[in-house]
Amino acid sequence: SQQGEEDPQALSIQEGENATMNCSYKTSINNLQWYRQNSGRGLVHLILIRSNEREKHSGRLRVTLDTSKKSSSLLITASRAADTASYFCATVRNAGNMLTFGGGTRLMVKP
Amino acid sequence: DAGVIQSPRHEVTEMGQEVTLRCKPISGHDYLFWYRQTMMRGLELLIYFNNNVPIDDSGMPEDRFSAKMPNASFSTLKIQPSEPRDSAVYFCASSPGHRNTEAFFGQGTRLTVV
């Protein structure tokens, strides 16, 4: 079963614009992670935010976490055509090391 | 390290045949995960191992699916007999031994059962 749900399911923007994707989850977590998947490829880890953190940055990526609302957002600033991919959030609960994925957001960045 | 290695990359088989998917995790990683990805159901965790021991197999769809990890460098996912609804991309991933770390994914095996 999926722990997280991404919103929107699909997003189309112009190069240079910012892209924001949201993720909601159901149970308490130890950390939340974002992954990227190019078509036909495996998933690649982007960023991890722990349950006691509220915001994290990595290059053009900014992730926020609101544990009271059980939600997270991924912001990609100054998007590029190469950012076109599917983006997934995944949660790790406090018990075990199981990584549970949401349904993903398909991002298309038009040049 | 070459990363997580899965084989084969593509598999086409007839309904009723046995299918075996293989995975070599990153050396030193204590956790190994098998996922299945379809358009309808997204990414589903099938089973995961810690130090070669299966920890949670609640995601395995039915008895036709089985997974083993005979040693720290090799795991298999077997489907017997295969059915058309098993068609999907199967991913193997591994991660180090503590919770606040990322998982590293293989390139996946695209299985088509006709």
Interface residues (C-beta under 8 A of the other chain):
Chain A: Q2 N30 N31 Q33 Y35 R41 G42 L43 V44 H45 L48 R50 F88 A90 V92 G96 N97 M98 L99 T100 F101 G102 G103 G104
Chain B: V4 Y31 F33 Y35 G42 L43 E44 L45 Y48 N50 I55 D56 F91 A93 S95 H98 R99 N100 T101 E102 A103 F104 F105 G106 Q107 G108
